[in-house]
Amino acid sequence: MSLEDPATAGWTLQVAHTSQIDTIVLAAARALLDEAFDGDFGDHDWEHCLGGIHALTWDDGQLVGHAAVVQRRLVHGGRAWRTGYVEGVAVRPDRRARGYGRELMAALQDVIRLSYELGALSATEEAPAFYEHLGWEPWRGPTSALTPRGLVPTPDDDGSVYVLRIPGTPGLDIDLDGTLTADWRDGDVW
C-alpha cells in the first residue's frame, strides 16, 4: 500500500510486509538504520525488523525513513498479550524534524490497532517525548524476559519500554507499575 498525503507533498509512504519488499529496498533500509543509529545497529537488530509490516518513507525517490512492527508475546497480569512490537524506527539524519517519523508511526499504529491487543517498543534515550506525544505510555514497572534459562529480570531496560493500549481490547486491565515479560529472542530482548 502506498499513500500520499497533501500535507506531506512529495513524500510517499509505503506500507508492506517484508515478503513484499524488494531485496534492494530492504538493503537500503538496513543501510539507513546503520547510518541513523551511527553504526550501533547490529545483525540481530535488523533480524528483529523482519517478518512483519514495514513503513517506508520516500522523498523524491530516496528512502528517508523506516519503521517496522512484528508480532511478539508479552506477559502481564497472568496472560500473554498478542503484541505489535515496533522495531527499527529511524529517519535519515539529514531529514529529521520534518514529520517523517510521525508519519511512519501513524501507519504502524494503524496496523497495531487493527491487528494486536497491545503495542510495545523500547525507546532510545532521545525518543520518549516523541512517543509520548503519539499516545504511548511508559512502562513504570519492572521488565523481564522468558529465556531458555527461565524468567530473567532485565533491569537495564526498565524505563525504556513503552506501550500503546488498544481501546476495546477485552481485558485491557494493564497495570503500568506491574511486571512486563518479553518472549525470548537473540540479541536485545527489548
DRENPA-3360 file (N, C-alpha, C; in nm, 2 decimals, always signed):
BEGIN
1 = MSLEDPAT = +0.08/-0.12/+0.00/+0.00/+0.00/+0.00/+0.09/+0.12/+0.00 ~ +0.06/+0.22/-0.08/+0.13/+0.35/-0.08/+0.03/+0.46/-0.06 ~ +0.07/+0.56/+0.02/-0.02/+0.67/+0.05/+0.06/+0.80/+0.02 ~ -0.01/+0.90/-0.03/+0.05/+1.03/-0.04/-0.05/+1.13/+0.03 ~ +0.00/+1.20/+0.12/-0.08/+1.30/+0.20/-0.05/+1.44/+0.15 ~ -0.15/+1.52/+0.12/-0.12/+1.66/+0.07/-0.03/+1.74/+0.17 ~ -0.04/+1.71/+0.30/+0.04/+1.78/+0.40/+0.18/+1.74/+0.38 ~ +0.21/+1.63/+0.32/+0.35/+1.59/+0.30/+0.38/+1.58/+0.15;
9 = AGWTLQVA = +0.35/+1.68/+0.08/+0.36/+1.68/-0.07/+0.51/+1.64/-0.10 ~ +0.51/+1.55/-0.20/+0.64/+1.50/-0.24/+0.68/+1.37/-0.17 ~ +0.62/+1.34/-0.06/+0.65/+1.22/+0.02/+0.56/+1.11/-0.02 ~ +0.61/+0.99/-0.01/+0.53/+0.87/-0.04/+0.56/+0.78/+0.08 ~ +0.45/+0.73/+0.13/+0.46/+0.63/+0.24/+0.42/+0.49/+0.19 ~ +0.51/+0.40/+0.20/+0.49/+0.26/+0.16/+0.47/+0.17/+0.28 ~ +0.36/+0.09/+0.29/+0.34/+0.00/+0.40/+0.33/-0.14/+0.34 ~ +0.42/-0.23/+0.38/+0.42/-0.36/+0.32/+0.48/-0.46/+0.41;
17 = HTSQIDTI = +0.45/-0.59/+0.39/+0.51/-0.70/+0.46/+0.65/-0.72/+0.41 ~ +0.74/-0.77/+0.49/+0.88/-0.80/+0.45/+0.88/-0.87/+0.32 ~ +0.79/-0.97/+0.30/+0.80/-1.05/+0.18/+0.76/-0.98/+0.05 ~ +0.70/-0.86/+0.07/+0.65/-0.78/-0.05/+0.75/-0.67/-0.08 ~ +0.86/-0.67/-0.01/+0.96/-0.56/-0.04/+1.08/-0.62/-0.11 ~ +1.12/-0.55/-0.22/+1.24/-0.60/-0.29/+1.36/-0.60/-0.21 ~ +1.45/-0.70/-0.24/+1.57/-0.71/-0.16/+1.66/-0.58/-0.16 ~ +1.66/-0.51/-0.28/+1.74/-0.39/-0.29/+1.68/-0.28/-0.19;
25 = VLAAARAL = +1.55/-0.28/-0.18/+1.49/-0.18/-0.08/+1.52/-0.22/+0.06 ~ +1.52/-0.35/+0.09/+1.55/-0.40/+0.22/+1.69/-0.36/+0.26 ~ +1.78/-0.38/+0.16/+1.92/-0.34/+0.18/+1.94/-0.19/+0.21 ~ +1.86/-0.11/+0.14/+1.87/+0.03/+0.16/+1.81/+0.07/+0.29 ~ +1.71/+0.00/+0.34/+1.65/+0.02/+0.47/+1.76/-0.01/+0.58 ~ +1.82/-0.13/+0.56/+1.93/-0.16/+0.66/+2.04/-0.06/+0.66 ~ +2.08/-0.01/+0.55/+2.19/+0.09/+0.54/+2.14/+0.22/+0.61 ~ +2.01/+0.26/+0.59/+1.96/+0.38/+0.65/+1.96/+0.36/+0.81;
33 = LDEAFDGD = +1.93/+0.24/+0.86/+1.93/+0.22/+1.00/+2.07/+0.22/+1.05 ~ +2.17/+0.17/+0.98/+2.31/+0.17/+1.02/+2.35/+0.32/+1.04 ~ +2.31/+0.40/+0.94/+2.35/+0.54/+0.94/+2.28/+0.62/+1.05 ~ +2.15/+0.59/+1.07/+2.07/+0.67/+1.17/+2.11/+0.63/+1.31 ~ +2.16/+0.51/+1.33/+2.20/+0.47/+1.47/+2.35/+0.48/+1.48 ~ +2.41/+0.55/+1.39/+2.56/+0.57/+1.40/+2.64/+0.45/+1.42 ~ +2.61/+0.34/+1.34/+2.68/+0.22/+1.35/+2.64/+0.13/+1.46 ~ +2.55/+0.16/+1.54/+2.51/+0.08/+1.66/+2.38/+0.01/+1.63;
41 = FGDHDWEH = +2.37/-0.05/+1.51/+2.25/-0.13/+1.47/+2.30/-0.26/+1.41 ~ +2.30/-0.37/+1.49/+2.36/-0.49/+1.45/+2.27/-0.59/+1.37 ~ +2.32/-0.70/+1.34/+2.25/-0.80/+1.26/+2.13/-0.85/+1.34 ~ +2.14/-0.87/+1.47/+2.02/-0.91/+1.55/+1.91/-0.80/+1.54 ~ +1.95/-0.67/+1.55/+1.86/-0.56/+1.55/+1.78/-0.57/+1.41 ~ +1.85/-0.59/+1.30/+1.79/-0.60/+1.17/+1.70/-0.72/+1.17 ~ +1.74/-0.83/+1.21/+1.66/-0.95/+1.21/+1.53/-0.93/+1.29 ~ +1.53/-0.85/+1.39/+1.41/-0.82/+1.47/+1.31/-0.74/+1.39;
49 = CLGGIHAL = +1.35/-0.67/+1.28/+1.26/-0.59/+1.20/+1.19/-0.68/+1.09 ~ +1.24/-0.80/+1.07/+1.19/-0.88/+0.96/+1.08/-0.96/+0.99 ~ +0.99/-0.99/+0.90/+0.88/-1.08/+0.92/+0.75/-1.02/+0.96 ~ +0.75/-0.88/+0.95/+0.63/-0.81/+0.99/+0.60/-0.71/+0.88 ~ +0.54/-0.60/+0.93/+0.50/-0.49/+0.84/+0.60/-0.38/+0.85 ~ +0.64/-0.33/+0.74/+0.74/-0.21/+0.73/+0.66/-0.09/+0.68 ~ +0.70/+0.02/+0.74/+0.66/+0.15/+0.68/+0.79/+0.22/+0.63 ~ +0.78/+0.26/+0.51/+0.90/+0.32/+0.44/+0.86/+0.46/+0.39;
57 = TWDDGQLV = +0.93/+0.56/+0.42/+0.91/+0.69/+0.37/+1.01/+0.73/+0.26 ~ +0.95/+0.77/+0.15/+1.03/+0.81/+0.04/+1.01/+0.96/+0.01 ~ +1.12/+1.03/-0.03/+1.11/+1.17/-0.07/+1.19/+1.18/-0.19 ~ +1.13/+1.23/-0.30/+1.19/+1.24/-0.43/+1.27/+1.11/-0.47 ~ +1.21/+1.00/-0.45/+1.27/+0.87/-0.49/+1.38/+0.82/-0.39 ~ +1.41/+0.89/-0.28/+1.51/+0.85/-0.19/+1.44/+0.79/-0.06 ~ +1.49/+0.68/-0.01/+1.44/+0.63/+0.11/+1.49/+0.71/+0.23 ~ +1.40/+0.77/+0.30/+1.44/+0.86/+0.41/+1.40/+0.82/+0.55;
65 = GHAAVVQR = +1.31/+0.72/+0.56/+1.27/+0.67/+0.69/+1.22/+0.53/+0.68 ~ +1.23/+0.46/+0.80/+1.19/+0.32/+0.81/+1.14/+0.29/+0.95 ~ +1.04/+0.21/+0.96/+0.99/+0.15/+1.09/+0.92/+0.02/+1.06 ~ +0.92/-0.07/+1.16/+0.86/-0.20/+1.14/+0.78/-0.24/+1.26 ~ +0.68/-0.32/+1.24/+0.61/-0.38/+1.35/+0.60/-0.53/+1.33 ~ +0.64/-0.60/+1.44/+0.64/-0.75/+1.43/+0.56/-0.80/+1.55 ~ +0.51/-0.93/+1.54/+0.43/-0.99/+1.64/+0.52/-1.05/+1.75 ~ +0.49/-1.02/+1.87/+0.56/-1.08/+1.99/+0.45/-1.11/+2.09;
73 = RLVHGGRA = +0.49/-1.19/+2.19/+0.40/-1.22/+2.31/+0.47/-1.15/+2.43 ~ +0.39/-1.06/+2.49/+0.44/-1.00/+2.62/+0.34/-1.06/+2.73 ~ +0.40/-1.09/+2.84/+0.32/-1.15/+2.95/+0.30/-1.04/+3.06 ~ +0.18/-1.03/+3.10/+0.14/-0.93/+3.20/+0.01/-0.97/+3.26 ~ +0.00/-0.96/+3.39/-0.13/-0.99/+3.46/-0.18/-1.13/+3.44 ~ -0.09/-1.22/+3.43/-0.14/-1.36/+3.41/-0.18/-1.40/+3.28 ~ -0.15/-1.33/+3.17/-0.18/-1.37/+3.04/-0.08/-1.32/+2.94 ~ -0.07/-1.39/+2.82/+0.02/-1.35/+2.72/-0.06/-1.26/+2.62;
81 = WRTGYVEG = -0.01/-1.14/+2.60/-0.08/-1.04/+2.51/-0.02/-1.05/+2.37 ~ -0.10/-1.06/+2.27/-0.06/-1.06/+2.13/-0.02/-0.91/+2.10 ~ +0.11/-0.89/+2.08/+0.16/-0.75/+2.08/+0.23/-0.72/+1.95 ~ +0.19/-0.60/+1.90/+0.26/-0.54/+1.79/+0.38/-0.47/+1.84 ~ +0.50/-0.52/+1.81/+0.62/-0.46/+1.87/+0.69/-0.38/+1.76 ~ +0.72/-0.26/+1.79/+0.78/-0.17/+1.69/+0.93/-0.18/+1.70 ~ +0.99/-0.19/+1.58/+1.14/-0.20/+1.57/+1.19/-0.11/+1.46 ~ +1.32/-0.07/+1.47/+1.39/+0.00/+1.36/+1.33/+0.13/+1.32;
89 = VAVRPDRR = +1.29/+0.21/+1.41/+1.23/+0.34/+1.38/+1.35/+0.44/+1.36 ~ +1.36/+0.49/+1.24/+1.47/+0.58/+1.21/+1.44/+0.67/+1.09 ~ +1.49/+0.79/+1.09/+1.49/+0.88/+0.98/+1.63/+0.92/+0.95 ~ +1.66/+0.93/+0.82/+1.80/+0.97/+0.78/+1.84/+1.10/+0.86 ~ +1.96/+1.11/+0.91/+2.00/+1.22/+0.99/+1.97/+1.36/+0.93 ~ +1.99/+1.37/+0.80/+1.98/+1.50/+0.73/+1.83/+1.53/+0.70 ~ +1.74/+1.44/+0.73/+1.60/+1.46/+0.71/+1.51/+1.46/+0.83 ~ +1.57/+1.47/+0.95/+1.49/+1.47/+1.07/+1.42/+1.60/+1.10;
97 = ARGYGREL = +1.32/+1.59/+1.19/+1.24/+1.71/+1.23/+1.15/+1.76/+1.11 ~ +1.11/+1.68/+1.02/+1.03/+1.72/+0.91/+0.89/+1.64/+0.91 ~ +0.87/+1.56/+1.01/+0.74/+1.49/+1.02/+0.74/+1.35/+0.96 ~ +0.86/+1.30/+0.91/+0.87/+1.16/+0.86/+0.84/+1.06/+0.97 ~ +0.90/+1.08/+1.09/+0.88/+0.98/+1.20/+0.74/+0.97/+1.24 ~ +0.67/+1.09/+1.25/+0.53/+1.09/+1.28/+0.45/+1.01/+1.18 ~ +0.48/+1.03/+1.06/+0.40/+0.95/+0.95/+0.43/+0.80/+0.96 ~ +0.56/+0.77/+0.98/+0.59/+0.62/+1.00/+0.51/+0.56/+1.11;
105 = MAALQDVI = +0.51/+0.63/+1.23/+0.45/+0.58/+1.34/+0.30/+0.57/+1.33 ~ +0.24/+0.67/+1.26/+0.09/+0.67/+1.24/+0.05/+0.55/+1.16 ~ +0.13/+0.52/+1.06/+0.10/+0.40/+0.98/+0.11/+0.27/+1.06 ~ +0.21/+0.26/+1.14/+0.23/+0.14/+1.23/+0.12/+0.13/+1.33 ~ +0.09/+0.25/+1.39/-0.02/+0.24/+1.49/-0.15/+0.20/+1.44 ~ -0.18/+0.23/+1.31/-0.30/+0.18/+1.25/-0.29/+0.03/+1.24 ~ -0.18/-0.03/+1.20/-0.16/-0.17/+1.19/-0.18/-0.23/+1.33 ~ -0.12/-0.18/+1.43/-0.13/-0.23/+1.57/-0.27/-0.23/+1.61;
113 = RLSYELGA = -0.34/-0.12/+1.59/-0.48/-0.11/+1.64/-0.57/-0.21/+1.57 ~ -0.55/-0.25/+1.45/-0.63/-0.34/+1.37/-0.59/-0.49/+1.39 ~ -0.47/-0.51/+1.44/-0.42/-0.65/+1.44/-0.37/-0.70/+1.57 ~ -0.36/-0.62/+1.68/-0.30/-0.66/+1.80/-0.38/-0.62/+1.92 ~ -0.35/-0.68/+2.04/-0.41/-0.64/+2.16/-0.34/-0.53/+2.23 ~ -0.21/-0.51/+2.20/-0.13/-0.41/+2.27/-0.01/-0.38/+2.17 ~ +0.03/-0.26/+2.18/+0.16/-0.21/+2.11/+0.27/-0.20/+2.22 ~ +0.39/-0.22/+2.18/+0.50/-0.20/+2.27/+0.63/-0.17/+2.18;
121 = LSATEEAP = +0.72/-0.10/+2.25/+0.85/-0.07/+2.19/+0.95/-0.04/+2.30 ~ +1.08/-0.04/+2.26/+1.18/+0.01/+2.35/+1.24/+0.14/+2.29 ~ +1.23/+0.25/+2.36/+1.27/+0.38/+2.31/+1.42/+0.40/+2.34 ~ +1.49/+0.47/+2.25/+1.62/+0.52/+2.28/+1.61/+0.64/+2.38 ~ +1.72/+0.68/+2.43/+1.72/+0.79/+2.53/+1.66/+0.92/+2.48 ~ +1.68/+0.94/+2.35/+1.63/+1.06/+2.28/+1.48/+1.07/+2.25 ~ +1.42/+0.95/+2.25/+1.28/+0.94/+2.19/+1.16/+0.94/+2.28 ~ +1.17/+0.94/+2.41/+1.05/+0.93/+2.50/+0.94/+1.04/+2.47;
129 = AFYEHLGW = +0.98/+1.17/+2.45/+0.89/+1.27/+2.43/+0.81/+1.25/+2.29 ~ +0.88/+1.20/+2.19/+0.83/+1.17/+2.06/+0.71/+1.07/+2.08 ~ +0.74/+0.96/+2.15/+0.65/+0.85/+2.16/+0.53/+0.89/+2.25 ~ +0.56/+0.96/+2.36/+0.45/+1.01/+2.45/+0.36/+1.10/+2.37 ~ +0.41/+1.19/+2.29/+0.32/+1.28/+2.21/+0.23/+1.20/+2.12 ~ +0.27/+1.08/+2.08/+0.19/+0.99/+1.99/+0.09/+0.90/+2.07 ~ +0.09/+0.91/+2.20/+0.00/+0.83/+2.28/+0.05/+0.71/+2.35 ~ +0.18/+0.69/+2.34/+0.25/+0.58/+2.40/+0.27/+0.61/+2.55;
137 = EPWRGPTS = +0.26/+0.51/+2.63/+0.28/+0.53/+2.78/+0.40/+0.46/+2.83 ~ +0.48/+0.52/+2.91/+0.60/+0.45/+2.97/+0.56/+0.34/+3.06 ~ +0.62/+0.22/+3.05/+0.60/+0.11/+3.14/+0.69/+0.14/+3.27 ~ +0.62/+0.16/+3.38/+0.69/+0.21/+3.50/+0.74/+0.09/+3.59 ~ +0.68/-0.03/+3.57/+0.72/-0.14/+3.65/+0.84/-0.21/+3.60 ~ +0.88/-0.32/+3.66/+1.00/-0.40/+3.62/+0.97/-0.48/+3.49 ~ +1.08/-0.50/+3.42/+1.07/-0.58/+3.30/+1.16/-0.71/+3.32 ~ +1.12/-0.81/+3.24/+1.19/-0.93/+3.24/+1.18/-1.00/+3.11;
145 = ALTPRGLV = +1.25/-1.12/+3.10/+1.24/-1.20/+2.97/+1.23/-1.34/+3.01 ~ +1.14/-1.41/+2.93/+1.13/-1.56/+2.95/+1.24/-1.62/+2.86 ~ +1.35/-1.66/+2.92/+1.47/-1.71/+2.84/+1.48/-1.86/+2.85 ~ +1.57/-1.92/+2.78/+1.59/-2.06/+2.79/+1.63/-2.11/+2.93 ~ +1.68/-2.01/+3.01/+1.72/-2.04/+3.15/+1.61/-2.01/+3.25 ~ +1.49/-1.97/+3.19/+1.38/-1.93/+3.28/+1.36/-1.78/+3.28 ~ +1.28/-1.73/+3.38/+1.25/-1.59/+3.39/+1.37/-1.51/+3.44 ~ +1.41/-1.41/+3.36/+1.53/-1.33/+3.40/+1.49/-1.19/+3.40;
153 = PTPDDDGS = +1.52/-1.12/+3.51/+1.49/-0.97/+3.51/+1.58/-0.90/+3.41 ~ +1.53/-0.79/+3.36/+1.60/-0.71/+3.26/+1.60/-0.56/+3.31 ~ +1.67/-0.54/+3.42/+1.67/-0.40/+3.49/+1.73/-0.29/+3.40 ~ +1.82/-0.33/+3.31/+1.87/-0.23/+3.22/+1.77/-0.17/+3.12 ~ +1.66/-0.25/+3.10/+1.56/-0.20/+3.01/+1.44/-0.13/+3.08 ~ +1.44/-0.13/+3.22/+1.34/-0.06/+3.29/+1.34/+0.08/+3.26 ~ +1.23/+0.14/+3.23/+1.22/+0.28/+3.20/+1.22/+0.31/+3.05 ~ +1.26/+0.21/+2.97/+1.27/+0.24/+2.82/+1.16/+0.18/+2.74;
161 = VYVLRIPG = +1.08/+0.09/+2.81/+0.97/+0.03/+2.74/+0.84/+0.11/+2.74 ~ +0.78/+0.12/+2.63/+0.65/+0.20/+2.61/+0.55/+0.11/+2.56 ~ +0.42/+0.13/+2.60/+0.31/+0.05/+2.55/+0.20/+0.15/+2.49 ~ +0.13/+0.09/+2.39/+0.01/+0.16/+2.33/-0.11/+0.07/+2.36 ~ -0.20/+0.12/+2.44/-0.32/+0.05/+2.47/-0.42/+0.06/+2.35 ~ -0.49/-0.05/+2.33/-0.58/-0.05/+2.22/-0.72/-0.05/+2.27 ~ -0.79/+0.06/+2.26/-0.93/+0.07/+2.31/-1.01/-0.04/+2.26 ~ -1.10/-0.09/+2.34/-1.19/-0.20/+2.30/-1.13/-0.34/+2.32;
169 = TPGLDIDL = -1.00/-0.35/+2.36/-0.94/-0.48/+2.37/-1.00/-0.54/+2.50 ~ -1.06/-0.66/+2.49/-1.12/-0.72/+2.61/-1.01/-0.75/+2.72 ~ -1.04/-0.72/+2.84/-0.94/-0.75/+2.95/-0.82/-0.65/+2.95 ~ -0.83/-0.54/+2.89/-0.72/-0.45/+2.88/-0.69/-0.38/+3.02 ~ -0.69/-0.46/+3.12/-0.66/-0.40/+3.26/-0.51/-0.42/+3.28 ~ -0.43/-0.33/+3.22/-0.29/-0.34/+3.24/-0.25/-0.25/+3.35 ~ -0.15/-0.29/+3.43/-0.10/-0.21/+3.54/+0.04/-0.17/+3.50 ~ +0.05/-0.04/+3.47/+0.18/+0.01/+3.42/+0.29/+0.00/+3.52;
177 = DGTLTADW = +0.26/-0.03/+3.65/+0.36/-0.05/+3.75/+0.39/-0.20/+3.78 ~ +0.32/-0.29/+3.71/+0.34/-0.43/+3.73/+0.46/-0.48/+3.65 ~ +0.47/-0.61/+3.65/+0.58/-0.67/+3.57/+0.54/-0.70/+3.43 ~ +0.63/-0.67/+3.34/+0.61/-0.70/+3.19/+0.72/-0.79/+3.15 ~ +0.68/-0.90/+3.09/+0.78/-1.00/+3.05/+0.78/-1.02/+2.90 ~ +0.89/-1.02/+2.83/+0.90/-1.04/+2.69/+0.94/-1.18/+2.66 ~ +0.89/-1.23/+2.54/+0.93/-1.36/+2.49/+1.08/-1.35/+2.45 ~ +1.14/-1.46/+2.44/+1.28/-1.47/+2.41/+1.32/-1.45/+2.27;
185 = RDGDVW = +1.43/-1.39/+2.24/+1.49/-1.37/+2.11/+1.63/-1.35/+2.12 ~ +1.71/-1.38/+2.02/+1.86/-1.35/+2.02/+1.88/-1.20/+2.02 ~ +1.99/-1.15/+2.07/+2.02/-1.01/+2.07/+1.95/-0.94/+2.18 ~ +1.92/-0.81/+2.16/+1.84/-0.74/+2.27/+1.70/-0.79/+2.28 ~ +1.67/-0.83/+2.41/+1.53/-0.88/+2.43/+1.43/-0.78/+2.41 ~ +1.46/-0.66/+2.45/+1.36/-0.55/+2.44/+1.41/-0.46/+2.32;
% end
